[in-house]
Amino acid sequence: MKRLIVYYSLSGNTEEAAKKIAKELGADLLKLETVKAMPKSFAAQIMVGGGQVAFNHIPKLKPFGVDPDSYDEIILGSPIWNSKGVPAVNAFLKDGKAAAKVTSLFFLSGGGEVQKGLTAITKLLPNLKNTVSLLDKKHEDSRDNDAKLAEFVRSIG
């Protein structure tokens, strides 16, 4: 089975998880990048990202280095912003064919409300079978992330 891990990462947490999963499963990686980059300062990222989420902004994505249509399965990774999925991931999921290939989802949170974000994104994923919720590495309970990731990878097979 040919697998692709598609993810968005601003702070590096989701990217770190994506690389671990890819290594374990022998999957390829596709990092989603928006045409208009996020600001560098954390405070500005909060303002811009929060605003994008609040107003359901769908940004333009940079061209992909791989063709998601050529994969059998997609594993999707996303942070949770403002209790929702990020705009770049929503832009990717606008392609219904890609969304239909997503069978597994990993998402990261700084400790906020993840259920609302999970509920919103899973509505877009008709073939979702596996999910795992991870915490930002700054969070005290993030020490459980490696065990959660290992179980997630096992569940994917």
Secondary structure as GFF3:
##gff-version 3
##sequence-region A 1 157
A	DSSP	beta_strand	3	7	.	.	.	ID=ss1
A	DSSP	alpha_helix	13	25	.	.	.	ID=ss2
A	DSSP	beta_strand	28	31	.	.	.	ID=ss3
A	DSSP	alpha_helix	42	54	.	.	.	ID=ss4
A	DSSP	three_ten_helix	68	70	.	.	.	ID=ss5
A	DSSP	beta_strand	73	81	.	.	.	ID=ss6
A	DSSP	beta_strand	84	85	.	.	.	ID=ss7
A	DSSP	alpha_helix	87	93	.	.	.	ID=ss8
A	DSSP	alpha_helix	96	101	.	.	.	ID=ss9
A	DSSP	beta_strand	102	109	.	.	.	ID=ss10
A	DSSP	alpha_helix	115	122	.	.	.	ID=ss11
A	DSSP	beta_strand	130	135	.	.	.	ID=ss12
A	DSSP	three_ten_helix	140	144	.	.	.	ID=ss13
A	DSSP	alpha_helix	145	156	.	.	.	ID=ss14
###
